[in-house]
């Protein structure tokens, strides 16, 4: 049902309810008999009430009353409008009574005027309170929806900015790897450029997705590691630890790729002459746990996280809020980065 239909249904029902109450009160408790004349009298006043309250609604809309006033002024206005409408209905009541033959002098006594006005305040006041409450709630709901839309737009814009920052950062580091490779083995550098092209196609496409299957991300990470394996040869040792059930879960694209790229960049040669890399993916309770460890040591007091890791953290906060967790700490002869995000299937 539309708001207009609901409004008119409430209007007519409310005023007909007033007619019923007054007719029953007059018939059974005042004169003790039914009078068609007085029923028509109450119906006429109800019609006047509908016209006056609808006119008030139009006036409030024209003045943008609810948008331009504070809560205090709105409820002060409710009191004043209730009194004004009650006085107008009292005047209509007196006019109809006069037409029915009741002396005007009897109706204009202070006690009679006060009684009629207070009687109409019962009905008008209820109408005004209900209508004002409805309008305030409607405006608050619209403001909340607008705020939510603005927040969603801002979050989307932030995510787009973070993705656009991450692509050049990854490209810069990958090109540095190829540059180093060119002087060592030009033939392998051409193979590396082909792999880089495939990875860049992935990074360009994932900007259109909020989340992708973890298996798709794993495949791109494997291509990146092939590129780095060309550069490091036997000096790069990779240990994959993947639970099969985690492959179809979804994560923000580029997260794992950035962690692995960071581990390669900061990995240090260990006692065996290797840069060791461990990639672990598993389900942990109701979450996906990503672990990337590289040989070496992290000195949190002396250094700070690089651009890639800061962008990863900001993306996680923007997408998951407090339900995602990022930790970085030292293990024996290794640096471990661990990310936990809510478990979710596509």
Buried (B, 14 or more C-beta within 10 A) or exposed (E): EEEEEEBEEBBEEBBBEBBEEBBEEBBEEEEEEEEEEBBEBBBBBBEBBBEBBEEBBEEBEEEEBBEEBEEEEBBEBBEEBBBEBBBBBBBBBBEBBEEEEEEEEEBEEEEBBEEBBEBBBEBBBBBBBEBBEBBBEEEEEEEEEEEEEEEEEEEEEBBEEBBEBBBEBBBEBBEEBBEEBEEEBEEBBEBBBEBBEBBBEBBEEBBEBEBBBBBBBBEBBBBBBBBBBBBBEEEBBBEEEBBEEBBEBBBBBBBBBBBBBBBBBBBEEBEEEBBBBBBBBBEEEEBBBBBBBBBBEBEEEEEEBBBBBBBBBBBBEBBBEEEBEBEBEEEEEBBBBBBBBBBEEE
